[in-house]
Amino acid sequence: MDDLLADFIAETREMLEASGGEIVAWEADPDDRARIDAIFRFVHTVKGNCGFFDFPRLAALSHAAEDALADCRAGRREPNRALVSAVLAIIDRIAAMVDAIEAGEDFPEADDAALIAALDAAPEAADAAANPRHPPASVLVERGEDGGGWATRRSDSFSAQRTIRLPVELLDRVMSGVSDMVLARNDLAHRLRQAGNQPTIDGPFERLSAILAGVRDAITRMRMQRIETLFGALPRLVRDLSAELGKQVMVDLDGGDVELDREMIETIRDPLTHLIRNAIDHGIEAPAARLAAGKREIGLLAIAARQSGNTIAIVIRDDGRGLDEERIAAKAIATGLITPAERAAMSRDKLVNLIFEPGFSTAEAVSAVSGRGVGLDVVRQNLEKVGGSIKVSSVPGEGTQFTLQIPLTLSIIAGLTVEVGTQRFAIPQGYIEEIVQASPAALELTRMGESALITFRGKRIRCLMLAEVLGIAGSDAHGDLTLVLLRLASGDLFALVVERIHSHGDLVVKPLAPAVMKSGLYAGSTLLDDGQPVLLLDVTNIAALHELVADGRSRVLERQDEDAAGPLAAAPRAMLFTDFAGRRMAVRLELVQRIETAVAAAIDRSAPRPRVVIDGRILPLVGLPDTPLIADKLRLLRLGDGTCELLYAVRTVEDAVELTEALVAVPEDPLIEAMTLVGGQPVALIDAHELFARHGEAPLPAHRPRCALPDSDWARTILAPLVTAAGYDIVACDSTESDVVTILPEDVFEAAAALGRMPAGPVIRLRDHPDAGGSKDTIYRYDRDGLLAALAAARQGRLAGGLRP
Amino acid sequence: MSELLVIIQIAGRRCALTAHDVKSVIEIGAITPVPRAPDFIAGITALRSQTLTVIDCRRALGFGAQDAPTDGRAAVVASGGHSYALLVDAIEDITTATGAAGQVPGGFGPEWSRVARGMIETMAGPALLIDLAALIAGPEAARAESEAAA
């Protein structure tokens, strides 16, 4: 909290100093739009910052000034000297309050309301040439006091400062000087070794080395700061903002260990805060609206930082309502940014990026939190000032993603050196998810057309061969593969095959010449300890060149990954496999419940239709070869239409694919719905309707027929299993419901008939002797076929009365 | 006009670089190749803590690779905030210009015209004054320009 507060005070004071000139210029010319904008941004930022510190008086003052200035910007009000004075009075009061906050003192009660009222009163007092309450602004700024009578404590607090500011170039020079010293030391060490042991020199040399290492460490730290220092304040900010706005937001931070220039951290602090405010205020919906849209009540705000050579990508993603394309278009046309004709030709992607244009805002209600769209144009301006960029992509109803790219003039990152061919390359540690060494078979390395896939932890992952990416001759792959699993800032995962892993270490990344950068494969270069230069791979760009990044729909988190894979995919998805006849087939992915592996012993081929036992259930099996099985295990696709299931035997399961090519109907083969192309190869898509009509088991009825049995041991142990197998549930023998089939021994039946207590439903009478004797309507109790036929008939209602006397 | 010039040989021709552009002359050590980079980029090499992009000047002019003898030295130059090592046939001398750069009737030929600022008279005889930025941009840039112009 103290850190945050110190930052706030430092920032506000810095802005006050910077805007000193603006204020003077504005007073000289109240109509100067540029000055109004600059001062407006100042009070806007103060207002925003007050939002998460508890400074109600500061917030009220800055909000009032912002409102008045916003009216001027929008042309609803003409700025005049009186208004200028009123705004200046507020800025001075803000400065005084900030001083009091820093000194930890309570600010003396003063009449803030009068200052605020002066803003509104200003139009009426417009012609009052000299405002009696205030000396000219220049005096205010220079002397740091105003007509109110309280002096600021600025001079006191300045002496308390414990830090100094240095130009970054100076640090750069020191840094490169130290790097040169290290290399000179290495050279000297080499020569000393050649010259043999010289105790009088070795001692001091060791000392020099130790000191140099310490200096290098300190210099490095001087400039670098973990982005964590910036991220650290965010959970609190998110919490406070969401509470204020009545929303529930969970924040997910990733990449806090990325280090970057202190200066850069300061540069992105405001933009990041602005974007987070925007996301919570405008992006993430209220809990009730989220539930109504079928989302989780708690919104997700994911912020991830990744470093790639001399850029850092920061992705801020919310899963809110997304940007409203139509409203942005309407606003852009209304404000004259684009013409309707341009609008018609514009892609959604281009259109949504108009939100960074100056003066653009779609928020209809002005709130204390995010305000009037001053944020985004300032965000872009600040980033562009340091050579960075920002873009936005958004899917309606799914969320919005801001991607910030920030350059690094100089950076030290943790990296991994890998070898391919005879050359070494470096990969930034931040991307590396895991390093895997395994045989191609264990990874199920498969070549699908030009691309390769591996299966890792049950997921199919695109796999790139580094030697192929770079177009260099790798040594022949034999034995185990060495894979580096890389996760991009967008959340996409892919694998890179290398030949050897060398070492981890801190790499000082230097920019490369433009002609080399143009290849798009490298982000920079770095020197190894032996002075050999190595190229740093640009992981993001390599992925993009191979179309591994789902831009615009990129996911920061796995969970969203699953959401996106659902009904949103436009193209039908299918499971690709090769059947036992060697044909490449596909079946719609929705039908595939699971991929099973069955042992050959579980397959029963005695009946005309083969069956297989899976999970204790006997299910129909299709697709088996006519010849006996050779393998002792079998891959099966478990297909289901919702009520019944069947299994499809396949030789190999390949992959789940999207069917993007046209489906061509095949009328001559009823089992094939269509032919299509996958990766340039023909594939037959199975007609699920025909398949289930032919082979699907009739679904079990919701209510199984019921049967009442005689109350005897014989009935319970011998008769009951047969009746159950025929599909009946056993119920108590005194049931009176008419849909219950009753099985009675002949003698009991006769007694019941004599007493007039016949069961309500159909009755099957059993006799003890094989010979029918006189009663034709009875069945011998070990006549299995007769019993089953009678039970089947009863089930279909044909027995009703048929066996009755 | 007493501008200092570094006289070098590229593809058997005598050329001049303004001495102001040349930071140093180094013995070129191991060059790390850069896969998939244009072929006039021989690779990168380290000079103390700096990384230099090594430009093969013959290829940068658009000539094919010939196994021409080189003296193993390279001129280190800076352009656009980056440092380059120019791999040339030979580095001959440092001398002073005795006149301003001028054109010769009939030009220097297509490859040379792109990188030539003109002919310059020096104490050591005439030389072709090289436009460093054009040399470093490589033959592709020239092609792209002519296509854009067409």
Interface residues (C-beta under 8 A of the other chain):
Chain A: S176 S179 D180 V182 L183 A184 Q423 L470 G471 I472 V508 K510 P511 L512 A513 P514 A515 V516 K518 S519 L521 Y522 S525 T526 L527 G531 Q532 P533 V534 L535
Chain B: A30 T32 P33 V34 P35 R36 A37 P38 F40 I41 I44 T45 A46 R48 S49 Q50 T51 T53 G80 G81 H82 Y84 I136 A137 G138
